[in-house]
C-alpha cells in the first residue's frame, strides 16, 4: 500500500477494515464530481434535456467532446461525468442547477455540511486544482455510500462503456476506471488526477453479497493507484461473508408444554442474513420466552424474540413463533392433578382427625387414673 491516505470500509458492519490518515484533508481532483453528481440526482429529472454550456478545456483536461448548445439528458450528462469524467458535463450541471458555478459551489458546501462531511470543502464543481477544494478518504466513502443508494448511480459506475444517445449525435464513452474494466467484482466508483492531488480512486466491489468501499488519495501513478485499490478491495472481500444466521422454519429452541409430556419448537418468523467477518462468532440470545407454554396456541403464535449478537452488540432481531399448534393440557392429566390434590387434602384431614382422637384418648386415660387414685385414698 503506497497511497499517502487510504481507507477500506465494509458498510454493513461499519467496519473500517484498513485506514491510513483517514481524516487528512487533501486535494481530490475529479472525485469532486461525486458531489456534483449527488446534487444533480437530487435536483434534476433524469430525462430533462439541458443545453451544454460553453467550456474551454485545457489540453490535459478530460472531456466527452460535448459542444456548447447541444441538448443532453441529465442521465447522459451524468454518464459523461462519472465514466469519462467530462469537465464540460460537470460545468453544465453546475450552471443549470445553481445558475452559476459560484452559486452551485455554495450548494455543494451546504450539502456537505448536512451530510456531516467535516473534512470537506468545495471550490469547484469540476475538480481542477483550486485553493480550498479538498476532502478526506473518510468523507469520500461517506459521500459514496449516500450516492450508492441510487440505483442509477450504481448501474452507471459499474459500466465499462456507455452510449450517449442524446445530443447532436450518439457517442460511445469508456469508463476511465481501469479496475472496473478489468476486474469483475469491481463496480465503481470514480477516478481523478491532477498535479496537486496525484492519482485518486474511490473504488467499490461486490462478491457473494458482500460490498466493500475503498478510497486512495495521492498515489504517484495510475498503476500504483489501481494496484492499491485492487489490494484493498480484494482484502475486504476475503475477510467478510454473507451468512444466513437464522432460517425461517428451523427451530432455534424448544419450550415445555403445560400438562403435556412434550416440548414445542420455536422458529424465527423470518430469515436473517447478515454480512459478518469470517471466523466471527455470532451468539443467539432469547428474550421474552416463557418457561412453559400454555395451550392451546396456533402455529405461528408469537412467544418471544431471538437476538443475534456479535462483538458485544446486537446485529439483528427476529420474532420467535410456534412451529406447530400447541395443544391444551390433557384432560386425564388434569383429572389426575385434581385427584392428587384432593387426596392430599383428605390425607391432611385424616391426619388431623387422628391426632384429635389420640388427644381425647390420652385425656380420658388421665381422668380415669386420677379417679382411681381418689377412691384408693377414701378407702
DACORLIN-V858294 format. One line per field, one symbol per residue. ss: DSSP state (a for helix, b for strand, c for the rest). Layout:
ss = ???
This chain:
ss = ccccbbbbbbccccbbbbbbcccccbccaaaaaaaaaaaaaaacccccbbbcccccccccccccccccccbbbaaaaaaaaaccccaaaaaaaaaaaaccaaaaaaaaaaaaaaccccccbccccccccccccbbcaaaaaaaaaaacccaaaaaaacccbbbbccccccbbbbcccaaaaacccbbbbbbbbbcccbbbbbbbbbbccbbbbbbbbbbccaaaaaaaaaaaaaaaaaabbbbbbbccccbbbbbbbcccccbbbbbbcccbbbbbbcccccbbbbbccccbbcccbccccbbbbbbbbbccbbbbbbbbbbcccbccccaaaaaaaaaaaaaaaaaaaaaaaaaaaaaaaaaaaaaaaaaaaaaaaac
